[in-house]
Amino acid sequence: MKVPVFIERCEDGYSALMEYCEKLNIGLSGSGETIEKAISDFLRVRDDMKNFYKSAGMVFPSDLEFDFRYQVASVSV
């Protein structure tokens, strides 16, 4: 399953946000001083969530893919 992740400019740099997905029962976000750092933090949060699911005896979606989308009004690429 491919889900959108929105990259936006924020006060302290950039944010990467996957809004809550009811089908997956999760939402994820990351932040950083640069776009690359925000995406890296987002992926770290995803890995943390995978570990949490495993420790709770739940199954994290194995087919989860991300479509990173840049909010043009707030991001200079």
PDB file of N, CA, C, O and CB in Angstrom:
ATOM      1  N   MET A   1       0.854  -1.178   0.000  1.00  0.00           N
ATOM      2  CA  MET A   1       0.000   0.000   0.000  1.00  0.00           C
ATOM      3  C   MET A   1       0.896   1.236   0.000  1.00  0.00           C
ATOM      4  O   MET A   1       1.808   1.348   0.819  1.00  0.00           O
ATOM      5  CB  MET A   1      -0.969   0.001   1.229  1.00  0.00           C
ATOM      6  N   LYS A   2       0.633   2.154  -0.915  1.00  0.00           N
ATOM      7  CA  LYS A   2       1.402   3.385  -1.003  1.00  0.00           C
ATOM      8  C   LYS A   2       0.567   4.523  -0.419  1.00  0.00           C
ATOM      9  O   LYS A   2      -0.580   4.736  -0.811  1.00  0.00           O
ATOM     10  CB  LYS A   2       1.812   3.688  -2.479  1.00  0.00           C
ATOM     11  N   VAL A   3       1.163   5.247   0.522  1.00  0.00           N
ATOM     12  CA  VAL A   3       0.447   6.351   1.168  1.00  0.00           C
ATOM     13  C   VAL A   3       1.230   7.647   0.987  1.00  0.00           C
ATOM     14  O   VAL A   3       2.459   7.629   0.928  1.00  0.00           O
ATOM     15  CB  VAL A   3       0.223   6.059   2.678  1.00  0.00           C
ATOM     16  N   PRO A   4       0.520   8.771   0.900  1.00  0.00           N
ATOM     17  CA  PRO A   4       1.213  10.053   0.744  1.00  0.00           C
ATOM     18  C   PRO A   4       1.838  10.525   2.056  1.00  0.00           C
ATOM     19  O   PRO A   4       1.272  10.350   3.135  1.00  0.00           O
ATOM     20  CB  PRO A   4       0.246  11.112   0.221  1.00  0.00           C
ATOM     21  N   VAL A   5       3.010  11.123   1.931  1.00  0.00           N
ATOM     22  CA  VAL A   5       3.690  11.771   3.051  1.00  0.00           C
ATOM     23  C   VAL A   5       3.973  13.196   2.581  1.00  0.00           C
ATOM     24  O   VAL A   5       4.657  13.403   1.579  1.00  0.00           O
ATOM     25  CB  VAL A   5       5.031  10.998   3.483  1.00  0.00           C
ATOM     26  N   PHE A   6       3.448  14.164   3.306  1.00  0.00           N
ATOM     27  CA  PHE A   6       3.570  15.552   2.896  1.00  0.00           C
ATOM     28  C   PHE A   6       4.765  16.214   3.571  1.00  0.00           C
ATOM     29  O   PHE A   6       4.916  16.166   4.792  1.00  0.00           O
ATOM     30  CB  PHE A   6       2.290  16.316   3.218  1.00  0.00           C
ATOM     31  N   ILE A   7       5.609  16.834   2.751  1.00  0.00           N
ATOM     32  CA  ILE A   7       6.772  17.576   3.239  1.00  0.00           C
ATOM     33  C   ILE A   7       6.395  19.046   3.234  1.00  0.00           C
ATOM     34  O   ILE A   7       6.018  19.600   2.201  1.00  0.00           O
ATOM     35  CB  ILE A   7       8.056  17.307   2.361  1.00  0.00           C
ATOM     36  N   GLU A   8       6.500  19.672   4.396  1.00  0.00           N
ATOM     37  CA  GLU A   8       6.125  21.081   4.527  1.00  0.00           C
ATOM     38  C   GLU A   8       7.185  21.855   5.282  1.00  0.00           C
ATOM     39  O   GLU A   8       7.898  21.306   6.123  1.00  0.00           O
ATOM     40  CB  GLU A   8       4.778  21.217   5.233  1.00  0.00           C
ATOM     41  N   ARG A   9       7.278  23.125   4.974  1.00  0.00           N
ATOM     42  CA  ARG A   9       8.146  24.034   5.716  1.00  0.00           C
ATOM     43  C   ARG A   9       7.431  24.354   7.019  1.00  0.00           C
ATOM     44  O   ARG A   9       6.222  24.587   7.031  1.00  0.00           O
ATOM     45  CB  ARG A   9       8.473  25.345   4.892  1.00  0.00           C
ATOM     46  N   CYS A  10       8.181  24.366   8.118  1.00  0.00           N
ATOM     47  CA  CYS A  10       7.607  24.743   9.404  1.00  0.00           C
ATOM     48  C   CYS A  10       8.562  25.698  10.106  1.00  0.00           C
ATOM     49  O   CYS A  10       9.625  26.022   9.577  1.00  0.00           O
ATOM     50  CB  CYS A  10       7.326  23.492  10.284  1.00  0.00           C
ATOM     51  N   GLU A  11       8.194  26.135  11.264  1.00  0.00           N
ATOM     52  CA  GLU A  11       8.964  27.150  11.995  1.00  0.00           C
ATOM     53  C   GLU A  11      10.417  26.743  12.227  1.00  0.00           C
ATOM     54  O   GLU A  11      11.317  27.577  12.128  1.00  0.00           O
ATOM     55  CB  GLU A  11       8.306  27.431  13.325  1.00  0.00           C
ATOM     56  N   ASP A  12      10.648  25.476  12.533  1.00  0.00           N
ATOM     57  CA  ASP A  12      11.998  25.015  12.870  1.00  0.00           C
ATOM     58  C   ASP A  12      12.692  24.267  11.743  1.00  0.00           C
ATOM     59  O   ASP A  12      13.735  23.654  11.969  1.00  0.00           O
ATOM     60  CB  ASP A  12      11.940  24.136  14.074  1.00  0.00           C
ATOM     61  N   GLY A  13      12.141  24.302  10.539  1.00  0.00           N
ATOM     62  CA  GLY A  13      12.750  23.589   9.429  1.00  0.00           C
ATOM     63  C   GLY A  13      11.684  22.986   8.541  1.00  0.00           C
ATOM     64  O   GLY A  13      10.951  23.696   7.852  1.00  0.00           O
ATOM     65  N   TYR A  14      11.605  21.632   8.565  1.00  0.00           N
ATOM     66  CA  TYR A  14      10.650  20.918   7.711  1.00  0.00           C
ATOM     67  C   TYR A  14       9.980  19.800   8.495  1.00  0.00           C
ATOM     68  O   TYR A  14      10.521  19.289   9.475  1.00  0.00           O
ATOM     69  CB  TYR A  14      11.352  20.347   6.459  1.00  0.00           C
ATOM     70  N   SER A  15       8.794  19.435   8.039  1.00  0.00           N
ATOM     71  CA  SER A  15       8.104  18.296   8.636  1.00  0.00           C
ATOM     72  C   SER A  15       7.709  17.329   7.526  1.00  0.00           C
ATOM     73  O   SER A  15       7.482  17.727   6.384  1.00  0.00           O
ATOM     74  CB  SER A  15       6.852  18.756   9.447  1.00  0.00           C
ATOM     75  N   ALA A  16       7.635  16.054   7.888  1.00  0.00           N
ATOM     76  CA  ALA A  16       7.168  14.999   6.992  1.00  0.00           C
ATOM     77  C   ALA A  16       5.997  14.335   7.710  1.00  0.00           C
ATOM     78  O   ALA A  16       6.164  13.796   8.804  1.00  0.00           O
ATOM     79  CB  ALA A  16       8.323  13.952   6.635  1.00  0.00           C
ATOM     80  N   LEU A  17       4.828  14.370   7.107  1.00  0.00           N
ATOM     81  CA  LEU A  17       3.615  13.908   7.788  1.00  0.00           C
ATOM     82  C   LEU A  17       2.827  12.915   6.943  1.00  0.00           C
ATOM     83  O   LEU A  17       2.431  13.205   5.814  1.00  0.00           O
ATOM     84  CB  LEU A  17       2.730  15.092   8.143  1.00  0.00           C
ATOM     85  N   MET A  18       2.614  11.750   7.516  1.00  0.00           N
ATOM     86  CA  MET A  18       1.656  10.800   6.964  1.00  0.00           C
ATOM     87  C   MET A  18       0.437  10.910   7.864  1.00  0.00           C
ATOM     88  O   MET A  18       0.468  10.483   9.018  1.00  0.00           O
ATOM     89  CB  MET A  18       2.234   9.305   6.900  1.00  0.00           C
ATOM     90  N   GLU A  19      -0.626  11.479   7.337  1.00  0.00           N
ATOM     91  CA  GLU A  19      -1.824  11.649   8.149  1.00  0.00           C
ATOM     92  C   GLU A  19      -2.339  10.293   8.600  1.00  0.00           C
ATOM     93  O   GLU A  19      -2.043   9.264   7.992  1.00  0.00           O
ATOM     94  CB  GLU A  19      -2.913  12.408   7.370  1.00  0.00           C
ATOM     95  N   TYR A  20      -3.112  10.309   9.671  1.00  0.00           N
ATOM     96  CA  TYR A  20      -3.681   9.079  10.206  1.00  0.00           C
ATOM     97  C   TYR A  20      -4.431   8.344   9.107  1.00  0.00           C
ATOM     98  O   TYR A  20      -5.275   8.923   8.422  1.00  0.00           O
ATOM     99  CB  TYR A  20      -4.615   9.376  11.398  1.00  0.00           C
ATOM    100  N   CYS A  21      -4.120   7.075   8.945  1.00  0.00           N
ATOM    101  CA  CYS A  21      -4.774   6.226   7.954  1.00  0.00           C
ATOM    102  C   CYS A  21      -5.611   5.198   8.706  1.00  0.00           C
ATOM    103  O   CYS A  21      -5.075   4.319   9.382  1.00  0.00           O
ATOM    104  CB  CYS A  21      -3.726   5.529   7.006  1.00  0.00           C
ATOM    105  N   GLU A  22      -6.919   5.318   8.584  1.00  0.00           N
ATOM    106  CA  GLU A  22      -7.823   4.436   9.328  1.00  0.00           C
ATOM    107  C   GLU A  22      -7.602   2.966   8.968  1.00  0.00           C
ATOM    108  O   GLU A  22      -7.663   2.096   9.837  1.00  0.00           O
ATOM    109  CB  GLU A  22      -9.278   4.823   9.058  1.00  0.00           C
ATOM    110  N   LYS A  23      -7.348   2.693   7.697  1.00  0.00           N
ATOM    111  CA  LYS A  23      -7.141   1.312   7.255  1.00  0.00           C
ATOM    112  C   LYS A  23      -5.912   0.691   7.925  1.00  0.00           C
ATOM    113  O   LYS A  23      -5.912  -0.495   8.258  1.00  0.00           O
ATOM    114  CB  LYS A  23      -6.989   1.260   5.727  1.00  0.00           C
ATOM    115  N   LEU A  24      -4.860   1.504   8.120  1.00  0.00           N
ATOM    116  CA  LEU A  24      -3.634   1.014   8.748  1.00  0.00           C
ATOM    117  C   LEU A  24      -3.622   1.237  10.251  1.00  0.00           C
ATOM    118  O   LEU A  24      -2.841   0.609  10.965  1.00  0.00           O
ATOM    119  CB  LEU A  24      -2.434   1.685   8.130  1.00  0.00           C
ATOM    120  N   ASN A  25      -4.479   2.125  10.736  1.00  0.00           N
ATOM    121  CA  ASN A  25      -4.566   2.466  12.143  1.00  0.00           C
ATOM    122  C   ASN A  25      -3.288   3.126  12.673  1.00  0.00           C
ATOM    123  O   ASN A  25      -2.909   2.932  13.828  1.00  0.00           O
ATOM    124  CB  ASN A  25      -4.872   1.228  12.944  1.00  0.00           C
ATOM    125  N   ILE A  26      -2.629   3.911  11.805  1.00  0.00           N
ATOM    126  CA  ILE A  26      -1.436   4.648  12.221  1.00  0.00           C
ATOM    127  C   ILE A  26      -1.339   5.974  11.476  1.00  0.00           C
ATOM    128  O   ILE A  26      -1.950   6.165  10.424  1.00  0.00           O
ATOM    129  CB  ILE A  26      -0.170   3.809  11.979  1.00  0.00           C
ATOM    130  N   GLY A  27      -0.573   6.865  12.037  1.00  0.00           N
ATOM    131  CA  GLY A  27      -0.140   8.101  11.411  1.00  0.00           C
ATOM    132  C   GLY A  27       1.307   8.297  11.846  1.00  0.00           C
ATOM    133  O   GLY A  27       1.668   7.923  12.962  1.00  0.00           O
ATOM    134  N   LEU A  28       2.127   8.865  11.000  1.00  0.00           N
ATOM    135  CA  LEU A  28       3.544   9.026  11.322  1.00  0.00           C
ATOM    136  C   LEU A  28       3.990  10.440  10.982  1.00  0.00           C
ATOM    137  O   LEU A  28       3.429  11.081  10.093  1.00  0.00           O
ATOM    138  CB  LEU A  28       4.405   7.989  10.561  1.00  0.00           C
ATOM    139  N   SER A  29       5.006  10.925  11.698  1.00  0.00           N
ATOM    140  CA  SER A  29       5.556  12.234  11.367  1.00  0.00           C
ATOM    141  C   SER A  29       7.023  12.298  11.760  1.00  0.00           C
ATOM    142  O   SER A  29       7.482  11.575  12.645  1.00  0.00           O
ATOM    143  CB  SER A  29       4.764  13.352  12.065  1.00  0.00           C
ATOM    144  N   GLY A  30       7.735  13.169  11.091  1.00  0.00           N
ATOM    145  CA  GLY A  30       9.140  13.415  11.399  1.00  0.00           C
ATOM    146  C   GLY A  30       9.434  14.878  11.145  1.00  0.00           C
ATOM    147  O   GLY A  30       8.645  15.577  10.509  1.00  0.00           O
ATOM    148  N   SER A  31      10.570  15.340  11.644  1.00  0.00           N
ATOM    149  CA  SER A  31      10.935  16.735  11.429  1.00  0.00           C
ATOM    150  C   SER A  31      12.449  16.860  11.373  1.00  0.00           C
ATOM    151  O   SER A  31      13.183  15.978  11.819  1.00  0.00           O
ATOM    152  CB  SER A  31      10.353  17.638  12.542  1.00  0.00           C
ATOM    153  N   GLY A  32      12.896  17.977  10.813  1.00  0.00           N
ATOM    154  CA  GLY A  32      14.324  18.217  10.744  1.00  0.00           C
ATOM    155  C   GLY A  32      14.624  19.584  10.165  1.00  0.00           C
ATOM    156  O   GLY A  32      13.742  20.255   9.630  1.00  0.00           O
ATOM    157  N   GLU A  33      15.879  19.987  10.278  1.00  0.00           N
ATOM    158  CA  GLU A  33      16.297  21.296   9.787  1.00  0.00           C
ATOM    159  C   GLU A  33      16.287  21.370   8.265  1.00  0.00           C
ATOM    160  O   GLU A  33      16.171  22.459   7.702  1.00  0.00           O
ATOM    161  CB  GLU A  33      17.678  21.625  10.305  1.00  0.00           C
ATOM    162  N   THR A  34      16.409  20.216   7.585  1.00  0.00           N
ATOM    163  CA  THR A  34      16.378  20.148   6.129  1.00  0.00           C
ATOM    164  C   THR A  34      15.339  19.116   5.700  1.00  0.00           C
ATOM    165  O   THR A  34      14.839  18.348   6.521  1.00  0.00           O
ATOM    166  CB  THR A  34      17.780  19.793   5.558  1.00  0.00           C
ATOM    167  N   ILE A  35      15.023  19.107   4.425  1.00  0.00           N
ATOM    168  CA  ILE A  35      14.087  18.113   3.897  1.00  0.00           C
ATOM    169  C   ILE A  35      14.639  16.712   4.130  1.00  0.00           C
ATOM    170  O   ILE A  35      13.911  15.813   4.553  1.00  0.00           O
ATOM    171  CB  ILE A  35      13.821  18.348   2.388  1.00  0.00           C
ATOM    172  N   GLU A  36      15.915  16.532   3.855  1.00  0.00           N
ATOM    173  CA  GLU A  36      16.541  15.216   4.019  1.00  0.00           C
ATOM    174  C   GLU A  36      16.476  14.737   5.469  1.00  0.00           C
ATOM    175  O   GLU A  36      16.214  13.563   5.730  1.00  0.00           O
ATOM    176  CB  GLU A  36      17.997  15.261   3.553  1.00  0.00           C
ATOM    177  N   LYS A  37      16.713  15.647   6.401  1.00  0.00           N
ATOM    178  CA  LYS A  37      16.658  15.275   7.819  1.00  0.00           C
ATOM    179  C   LYS A  37      15.229  14.965   8.257  1.00  0.00           C
ATOM    180  O   LYS A  37      15.012  14.081   9.085  1.00  0.00           O
ATOM    181  CB  LYS A  37      17.239  16.399   8.687  1.00  0.00           C
ATOM    182  N   ALA A  38      14.260  15.685   7.708  1.00  0.00           N
ATOM    183  CA  ALA A  38      12.855  15.411   8.038  1.00  0.00           C
ATOM    184  C   ALA A  38      12.452  14.026   7.538  1.00  0.00           C
ATOM    185  O   ALA A  38      11.763  13.287   8.241  1.00  0.00           O
ATOM    186  CB  ALA A  38      11.927  16.490   7.427  1.00  0.00           C
ATOM    187  N   ILE A  39      12.878  13.676   6.331  1.00  0.00           N
ATOM    188  CA  ILE A  39      12.562  12.348   5.787  1.00  0.00           C
ATOM    189  C   ILE A  39      13.278  11.269   6.590  1.00  0.00           C
ATOM    190  O   ILE A  39      12.691  10.230   6.892  1.00  0.00           O
ATOM    191  CB  ILE A  39      12.960  12.255   4.292  1.00  0.00           C
ATOM    192  N   SER A  40      14.534  11.505   6.937  1.00  0.00           N
ATOM    193  CA  SER A  40      15.290  10.542   7.744  1.00  0.00           C
ATOM    194  C   SER A  40      14.623  10.327   9.100  1.00  0.00           C
ATOM    195  O   SER A  40      14.501   9.193   9.564  1.00  0.00           O
ATOM    196  CB  SER A  40      16.739  11.023   7.939  1.00  0.00           C
ATOM    197  N   ASP A  41      14.193  11.412   9.730  1.00  0.00           N
ATOM    198  CA  ASP A  41      13.496  11.301  11.017  1.00  0.00           C
ATOM    199  C   ASP A  41      12.178  10.560  10.855  1.00  0.00           C
ATOM    200  O   ASP A  41      11.822   9.743  11.704  1.00  0.00           O
ATOM    201  CB  ASP A  41      13.247  12.692  11.621  1.00  0.00           C
ATOM    202  N   PHE A  42      11.453  10.830   9.782  1.00  0.00           N
ATOM    203  CA  PHE A  42      10.204  10.143   9.490  1.00  0.00           C
ATOM    204  C   PHE A  42      10.441   8.629   9.398  1.00  0.00           C
ATOM    205  O   PHE A  42       9.687   7.842   9.970  1.00  0.00           O
ATOM    206  CB  PHE A  42       9.587  10.679   8.178  1.00  0.00           C
ATOM    207  N   LEU A  43      11.479   8.235   8.685  1.00  0.00           N
ATOM    208  CA  LEU A  43      11.784   6.811   8.519  1.00  0.00           C
ATOM    209  C   LEU A  43      12.230   6.182   9.841  1.00  0.00           C
ATOM    210  O   LEU A  43      11.959   5.007  10.086  1.00  0.00           O
ATOM    211  CB  LEU A  43      12.873   6.621   7.453  1.00  0.00           C
ATOM    212  N   ARG A  44      12.910   6.952  10.693  1.00  0.00           N
ATOM    213  CA  ARG A  44      13.283   6.463  12.027  1.00  0.00           C
ATOM    214  C   ARG A  44      12.029   6.211  12.865  1.00  0.00           C
ATOM    215  O   ARG A  44      11.930   5.208  13.573  1.00  0.00           O
ATOM    216  CB  ARG A  44      14.217   7.478  12.745  1.00  0.00           C
ATOM    217  N   VAL A  45      11.073   7.139  12.772  1.00  0.00           N
ATOM    218  CA  VAL A  45       9.807   6.983  13.501  1.00  0.00           C
ATOM    219  C   VAL A  45       9.067   5.745  12.994  1.00  0.00           C
ATOM    220  O   VAL A  45       8.496   4.994  13.785  1.00  0.00           O
ATOM    221  CB  VAL A  45       8.916   8.252  13.343  1.00  0.00           C
ATOM    222  N   ARG A  46       9.076   5.531  11.676  1.00  0.00           N
ATOM    223  CA  ARG A  46       8.455   4.325  11.116  1.00  0.00           C
ATOM    224  C   ARG A  46       9.098   3.069  11.701  1.00  0.00           C
ATOM    225  O   ARG A  46       8.399   2.123  12.064  1.00  0.00           O
ATOM    226  CB  ARG A  46       8.577   4.317   9.574  1.00  0.00           C
ATOM    227  N   ASP A  47      10.446   3.059  11.794  1.00  0.00           N
ATOM    228  CA  ASP A  47      11.138   1.899  12.360  1.00  0.00           C
ATOM    229  C   ASP A  47      10.787   1.710  13.832  1.00  0.00           C
ATOM    230  O   ASP A  47      10.611   0.583  14.294  1.00  0.00           O
ATOM    231  CB  ASP A  47      12.652   2.052  12.199  1.00  0.00           C
ATOM    232  N   ASP A  48      10.688   2.816  14.564  1.00  0.00           N
ATOM    233  CA  ASP A  48      10.277   2.739  15.976  1.00  0.00           C
ATOM    234  C   ASP A  48       8.873   2.150  16.093  1.00  0.00           C
ATOM    235  O   ASP A  48       8.602   1.343  16.982  1.00  0.00           O
ATOM    236  CB  ASP A  48      10.322   4.140  16.638  1.00  0.00           C
ATOM    237  N   MET A  49       7.985   2.559  15.187  1.00  0.00           N
ATOM    238  CA  MET A  49       6.614   2.047  15.205  1.00  0.00           C
ATOM    239  C   MET A  49       6.597   0.552  14.872  1.00  0.00           C
ATOM    240  O   MET A  49       5.827  -0.205  15.462  1.00  0.00           O
ATOM    241  CB  MET A  49       5.728   2.829  14.207  1.00  0.00           C
ATOM    242  N   LYS A  50       7.434   0.132  13.940  1.00  0.00           N
ATOM    243  CA  LYS A  50       7.539  -1.302  13.615  1.00  0.00           C
ATOM    244  C   LYS A  50       7.940  -2.089  14.861  1.00  0.00           C
ATOM    245  O   LYS A  50       7.358  -3.133  15.156  1.00  0.00           O
ATOM    246  CB  LYS A  50       8.571  -1.539  12.470  1.00  0.00           C
ATOM    247  N   ASN A  51       8.936  -1.583  15.590  1.00  0.00           N
ATOM    248  CA  ASN A  51       9.400  -2.253  16.808  1.00  0.00           C
ATOM    249  C   ASN A  51       8.306  -2.290  17.873  1.00  0.00           C
ATOM    250  O   ASN A  51       8.145  -3.293  18.569  1.00  0.00           O
ATOM    251  CB  ASN A  51      10.645  -1.550  17.360  1.00  0.00           C
ATOM    252  N   PHE A  52       7.557  -1.197  17.998  1.00  0.00           N
ATOM    253  CA  PHE A  52       6.460  -1.161  18.957  1.00  0.00           C
ATOM    254  C   PHE A  52       5.408  -2.210  18.602  1.00  0.00           C
ATOM    255  O   PHE A  52       4.955  -2.961  19.465  1.00  0.00           O
ATOM    256  CB  PHE A  52       5.827   0.240  19.000  1.00  0.00           C
ATOM    257  N   TYR A  53       5.026  -2.255  17.336  1.00  0.00           N
ATOM    258  CA  TYR A  53       4.043  -3.248  16.901  1.00  0.00           C
ATOM    259  C   TYR A  53       4.511  -4.657  17.245  1.00  0.00           C
ATOM    260  O   TYR A  53       3.745  -5.470  17.762  1.00  0.00           O
ATOM    261  CB  TYR A  53       3.787  -3.128  15.389  1.00  0.00           C
ATOM    262  N   LYS A  54       5.784  -4.937  16.950  1.00  0.00           N
ATOM    263  CA  LYS A  54       6.336  -6.269  17.215  1.00  0.00           C
ATOM    264  C   LYS A  54       6.265  -6.589  18.705  1.00  0.00           C
ATOM    265  O   LYS A  54       5.845  -7.680  19.090  1.00  0.00           O
ATOM    266  CB  LYS A  54       7.795  -6.363  16.717  1.00  0.00           C
ATOM    267  N   SER A  55       6.679  -5.628  19.550  1.00  0.00           N
ATOM    268  CA  SER A  55       6.682  -5.874  20.996  1.00  0.00           C
ATOM    269  C   SER A  55       5.264  -6.018  21.556  1.00  0.00           C
ATOM    270  O   SER A  55       5.066  -6.651  22.593  1.00  0.00           O
ATOM    271  CB  SER A  55       7.411  -4.740  21.719  1.00  0.00           C
ATOM    272  N   ALA A  56       4.278  -5.429  20.869  1.00  0.00           N
ATOM    273  CA  ALA A  56       2.892  -5.515  21.317  1.00  0.00           C
ATOM    274  C   ALA A  56       2.161  -6.705  20.691  1.00  0.00           C
ATOM    275  O   ALA A  56       0.968  -6.902  20.919  1.00  0.00           O
ATOM    276  CB  ALA A  56       2.157  -4.224  20.984  1.00  0.00           C
ATOM    277  N   GLY A  57       2.893  -7.497  19.900  1.00  0.00           N
ATOM    278  CA  GLY A  57       2.289  -8.660  19.269  1.00  0.00           C
ATOM    279  C   GLY A  57       1.383  -8.314  18.098  1.00  0.00           C
ATOM    280  O   GLY A  57       0.517  -9.101  17.715  1.00  0.00           O
ATOM    281  N   MET A  58       1.589  -7.136  17.536  1.00  0.00           N
ATOM    282  CA  MET A  58       0.774  -6.695  16.399  1.00  0.00           C
ATOM    283  C   MET A  58       1.608  -6.793  15.124  1.00  0.00           C
ATOM    284  O   MET A  58       2.834  -6.889  15.177  1.00  0.00           O
ATOM    285  CB  MET A  58       0.253  -5.233  16.611  1.00  0.00           C
ATOM    286  N   VAL A  59       0.936  -6.767  13.992  1.00  0.00           N
ATOM    287  CA  VAL A  59       1.620  -6.879  12.709  1.00  0.00           C
ATOM    288  C   VAL A  59       1.651  -5.515  12.034  1.00  0.00           C
ATOM    289  O   VAL A  59       0.607  -4.917  11.773  1.00  0.00           O
ATOM    290  CB  VAL A  59       0.929  -7.926  11.799  1.00  0.00           C
ATOM    291  N   PHE A  60       2.855  -5.027  11.753  1.00  0.00           N
ATOM    292  CA  PHE A  60       3.021  -3.775  11.018  1.00  0.00           C
ATOM    293  C   PHE A  60       2.885  -4.085   9.534  1.00  0.00           C
ATOM    294  O   PHE A  60       3.417  -5.097   9.077  1.00  0.00           O
ATOM    295  CB  PHE A  60       4.406  -3.097  11.334  1.00  0.00           C
ATOM    296  N   PRO A  61       2.190  -3.248   8.767  1.00  0.00           N
ATOM    297  CA  PRO A  61       1.989  -3.530   7.345  1.00  0.00           C
ATOM    298  C   PRO A  61       3.320  -3.708   6.608  1.00  0.00           C
ATOM    299  O   PRO A  61       4.142  -2.792   6.586  1.00  0.00           O
ATOM    300  CB  PRO A  61       1.181  -2.405   6.697  1.00  0.00           C
ATOM    301  N   SER A  62       3.532  -4.874   6.009  1.00  0.00           N
ATOM    302  CA  SER A  62       4.790  -5.152   5.328  1.00  0.00           C
ATOM    303  C   SER A  62       4.852  -4.516   3.946  1.00  0.00           C
ATOM    304  O   SER A  62       5.938  -4.344   3.392  1.00  0.00           O
ATOM    305  CB  SER A  62       4.994  -6.643   5.211  1.00  0.00           C
ATOM    306  N   ASP A  63       3.704  -4.165   3.386  1.00  0.00           N
ATOM    307  CA  ASP A  63       3.677  -3.600   2.041  1.00  0.00           C
ATOM    308  C   ASP A  63       3.548  -2.075   2.042  1.00  0.00           C
ATOM    309  O   ASP A  63       3.190  -1.485   1.022  1.00  0.00           O
ATOM    310  CB  ASP A  63       2.536  -4.206   1.257  1.00  0.00           C
ATOM    311  N   LEU A  64       3.834  -1.436   3.170  1.00  0.00           N
ATOM    312  CA  LEU A  64       3.692   0.009   3.296  1.00  0.00           C
ATOM    313  C   LEU A  64       4.813   0.718   2.541  1.00  0.00           C
ATOM    314  O   LEU A  64       5.995   0.494   2.802  1.00  0.00           O
ATOM    315  CB  LEU A  64       3.694   0.426   4.778  1.00  0.00           C
ATOM    316  N   GLU A  65       4.423   1.574   1.603  1.00  0.00           N
ATOM    317  CA  GLU A  65       5.361   2.393   0.841  1.00  0.00           C
ATOM    318  C   GLU A  65       4.925   3.849   0.975  1.00  0.00           C
ATOM    319  O   GLU A  65       3.767   4.145   1.269  1.00  0.00           O
ATOM    320  CB  GLU A  65       5.418   1.951  -0.669  1.00  0.00           C
ATOM    321  N   PHE A  66       5.884   4.750   0.753  1.00  0.00           N
ATOM    322  CA  PHE A  66       5.602   6.171   0.919  1.00  0.00           C
ATOM    323  C   PHE A  66       5.780   6.924  -0.386  1.00  0.00           C
ATOM    324  O   PHE A  66       6.720   6.682  -1.144  1.00  0.00           O
ATOM    325  CB  PHE A  66       6.499   6.768   1.992  1.00  0.00           C
ATOM    326  N   ASP A  67       4.860   7.838  -0.630  1.00  0.00           N
ATOM    327  CA  ASP A  67       4.915   8.742  -1.769  1.00  0.00           C
ATOM    328  C   ASP A  67       5.152  10.135  -1.192  1.00  0.00           C
ATOM    329  O   ASP A  67       4.211  10.815  -0.782  1.00  0.00           O
ATOM    330  CB  ASP A  67       3.589   8.679  -2.648  1.00  0.00           C
ATOM    331  N   PHE A  68       6.418  10.552  -1.163  1.00  0.00           N
ATOM    332  CA  PHE A  68       6.754  11.850  -0.577  1.00  0.00           C
ATOM    333  C   PHE A  68       6.301  12.958  -1.528  1.00  0.00           C
ATOM    334  O   PHE A  68       6.687  12.996  -2.696  1.00  0.00           O
ATOM    335  CB  PHE A  68       8.287  11.957  -0.290  1.00  0.00           C
ATOM    336  N   ARG A  69       5.478  13.851  -0.999  1.00  0.00           N
ATOM    337  CA  ARG A  69       4.919  14.953  -1.782  1.00  0.00           C
ATOM    338  C   ARG A  69       5.306  16.270  -1.143  1.00  0.00           C
ATOM    339  O   ARG A  69       5.130  16.471   0.058  1.00  0.00           O
ATOM    340  CB  ARG A  69       3.381  14.834  -1.894  1.00  0.00           C
ATOM    341  N   TYR A  70       5.827  17.151  -1.951  1.00  0.00           N
ATOM    342  CA  TYR A  70       6.283  18.442  -1.455  1.00  0.00           C
ATOM    343  C   TYR A  70       5.182  19.482  -1.617  1.00  0.00           C
ATOM    344  O   TYR A  70       4.616  19.648  -2.697  1.00  0.00           O
ATOM    345  CB  TYR A  70       7.560  18.888  -2.191  1.00  0.00           C
ATOM    346  N   GLN A  71       4.891  20.180  -0.520  1.00  0.00           N
ATOM    347  CA  GLN A  71       3.922  21.272  -0.561  1.00  0.00           C
ATOM    348  C   GLN A  71       4.639  22.455  -1.193  1.00  0.00           C
ATOM    349  O   GLN A  71       5.441  23.119  -0.535  1.00  0.00           O
ATOM    350  CB  GLN A  71       3.356  21.626   0.881  1.00  0.00           C
ATOM    351  N   VAL A  72       4.360  22.719  -2.449  1.00  0.00           N
ATOM    352  CA  VAL A  72       5.092  23.704  -3.228  1.00  0.00           C
ATOM    353  C   VAL A  72       5.114  25.075  -2.571  1.00  0.00           C
ATOM    354  O   VAL A  72       6.137  25.758  -2.607  1.00  0.00           O
ATOM    355  CB  VAL A  72       4.497  23.812  -4.599  1.00  0.00           C
ATOM    356  N   ALA A  73       4.027  25.480  -1.984  1.00  0.00           N
ATOM    357  CA  ALA A  73       3.956  26.811  -1.362  1.00  0.00           C
ATOM    358  C   ALA A  73       4.903  26.948  -0.178  1.00  0.00           C
ATOM    359  O   ALA A  73       5.263  28.064   0.195  1.00  0.00           O
ATOM    360  CB  ALA A  73       2.534  27.100  -0.909  1.00  0.00           C
ATOM    361  N   SER A  74       5.315  25.823   0.423  1.00  0.00           N
ATOM    362  CA  SER A  74       6.114  25.935   1.639  1.00  0.00           C
ATOM    363  C   SER A  74       7.507  25.353   1.525  1.00  0.00           C
ATOM    364  O   SER A  74       8.279  25.427   2.481  1.00  0.00           O
ATOM    365  CB  SER A  74       5.410  25.272   2.752  1.00  0.00           C
ATOM    366  N   VAL A  75       7.856  24.770   0.369  1.00  0.00           N
ATOM    367  CA  VAL A  75       9.153  24.116   0.229  1.00  0.00           C
ATOM    368  C   VAL A  75       9.895  24.645  -0.984  1.00  0.00           C
ATOM    369  O   VAL A  75       9.348  24.697  -2.085  1.00  0.00           O
ATOM    370  CB  VAL A  75       8.985  22.602   0.124  1.00  0.00           C
ATOM    371  N   SER A  76      11.139  25.035  -0.774  1.00  0.00           N
ATOM    372  CA  SER A  76      12.023  25.403  -1.881  1.00  0.00           C
ATOM    373  C   SER A  76      12.920  24.229  -2.155  1.00  0.00           C
ATOM    374  O   SER A  76      13.749  23.867  -1.319  1.00  0.00           O
ATOM    375  CB  SER A  76      12.856  26.686  -1.564  1.00  0.00           C
ATOM    376  N   VAL A  77      12.767  23.624  -3.321  1.00  0.00           N
ATOM    377  CA  VAL A  77      13.561  22.429  -3.663  1.00  0.00           C
ATOM    378  C   VAL A  77      14.755  22.833  -4.484  1.00  0.00           C
ATOM    379  O   VAL A  77      15.552  21.981  -4.875  1.00  0.00           O
ATOM    380  CB  VAL A  77      12.715  21.389  -4.431  1.00  0.00           C
TER     381      VAL A  77
END
